[in-house]
Amino acid sequence: MTKPGLKKWMYDFILSICLLVAVAACLVYSYILESPRVKLFLARPDTYMALWLFLLAILCLMLMKRALVAKKTAEGQQEGAPIWSKLGIFTIVVLFFYLLLLEPLGFILSSFMTMWCMTGAYTYDLNAKKVNYRDRKILTLMLIKTGVFSFVSSYLTYWIFTSVLSATLPTFSLL
């Protein structure tokens, strides 16, 4: 999966370059999102996306600088942890399906399913050594909690964007 002997500073440097390329691609895509219905500049999807991507680009540059500084330290020369883990790959796959299903399923349903998968997986991974998920009651309770959190978050986000910011989000359609 990973090349043995890759140093910590090199992992950070590679990751920052990959993220900067992704930010550039997303910025190009964000200009396609301009919505003529939304009058408020900060509520437009292209502006909102560009703002977050700009902040991510700043973080990438900071990570790149930190990696280059760490190159000269003993800690930076240690062997690094793998960039890709099972949870990282799972996240990429879930986000791919989210984008794929956003139009046909609508914002609320696709966001709910995505958030439920992600919060469930990360909660399970975070607590797997401390909690016995083989017990069905504990697993069911965790799934209910993450499901409620996911539904409330998805609906609240939908409400804020449609009611408060007057944005148009995809809705469920059988066609």
N, C-alpha and C positions, 0 to 999 in steps of 0.2 A: 504494500500500500504506500509506504513512504520509503524514501531513499535513506538507508542508514548513514549516520554520520552528518546529516544536515544540521547545521548549528542554529541555535535559537534566533540569533539576529537575522539569519537568512530566511527563516520561516516568516518572521514579521515583515521583512522586506518584500518577499514574494506575495504575501497576503495583501499588503498595501497596494502593490502594483495591480494585482487582480481586481481589487475593489475600485481602484481609480478607473480602470478600463470599464468596469460595470457602471460606475457613476456616469462616465462619459456617454455610454450607450443609453442609459436611462434618461439623461438630459436631452439627448436627441429625440427620444420617444416622448418626453414630456411636452415638447412643442406641438405634438400632434393632438394633445388632449385639450387644447383651448376650447372652452365652451362659451358660445355666444349668449346663452341664456343667463349665465351668472354675471351680474353687473359688478359685484364687489371684487376688487382686484385680488385681495388676499384669500378669497374663497374659491377662486378658479382652480381647477385641478392641476393645471400646468404650473401655476405659481406655487401652490402648496408642495408639489412634488419637487420642483426646482429648489425650494427653500431647504427641504430635508436632504436633498442630494448635495447641496452646497455645504451643509454642515457635515455630512458624511465625508466629503472630499477633504475638508479641513482635518477631520480625525485621521483620515488616511495619510495625509502629509505629516501629521504629528507622529503617527506610528512609524512612518518611513524614517523620519529624523531620529526617533528613538532607536530604531534598528541600526542605523549607521553609527550612532554613538555607542551602542552596546557591542558593536563589532570589535571595538578596542578593549573591551572588558573581559574578565575571566568568565563571568556569568553568560555573556553573549556567545562565548565559544563552546559552552556546554551543548550536548546533543538535545535537540528540541523534541517536543511532543508532536505527534502526527497532526497535520493540518485537518485532514478529513477523518471524522469519526462516524460511527453508525448514526448517531443523533444528527450530525451535520448533514449527512447524505439524506436522512429521513426528512429533514427540514427543507432541503432543496426540492425533493420529490413532492412534498405536500404543497409547497408554494407554486410549483409548476401546475399541479392539478387545480389549485385555487384560481390561477389565471385562466386556465382552460375552461373551468366551470362557472366563472363569474357571470358571463353573459347569459347562458341558458338557465342557470339556477337563481340568478339574482344576487344582490349584495348580501342580504341578511342570511339566507340559507348557506351560501358558499362561505361567507365569513364565519358563521357559526361552526360549520363542519371543520374548517381550517383551524380555528382557534381551539376547538375541542380536541382535535388530533394533537396539536402542538402543546397545549397546556397539559393534556393527559400524558404525553410522552415525556415531557420535561419534568413533570411532577413525579412520574414513575421512576425516571432515571435518577433524580435528585434524592429520592427517599428509598430506593431499592434495597440499600444495605441496612436501613434503619427500620423499615416497615415490612411486615410479612404480607405481601400482596397475594400470596397463595390462599389466604383467607378471603372467601368470596364477599363477606360483609365489608371488609376494609376496602377491597377493590371496588365494590359497588358504590360505597360512600365516596371514594375518590372520584369515580366517574360522574356521580351526581354533582359533586361540588364543582368539578371542572366544566361540566355541562351547563350548570346554572351560570357560572362566571362567563362562559363563552357566549351564551345567549344574551345575557344582560349587556355585555360589552358590545356585541354585534348590533343589538337593537339601539343601544344608546348612541353608538357611532353613526348609525343610519339616521336616527332622529336629529342629531346635531347637524349633520351635513345637509339633510333635506329640509328641515324646518328652520333652523337657525341660519344656516349659510346659503340656503336656497340652491343647493347643488342637485343635479340629477344623477342618481345612481341606478345601476341596472336592477330591474325587478324580475321576479319569477315569471316565466312564460312557457307554455307548453308548445308553442310554435317554434 
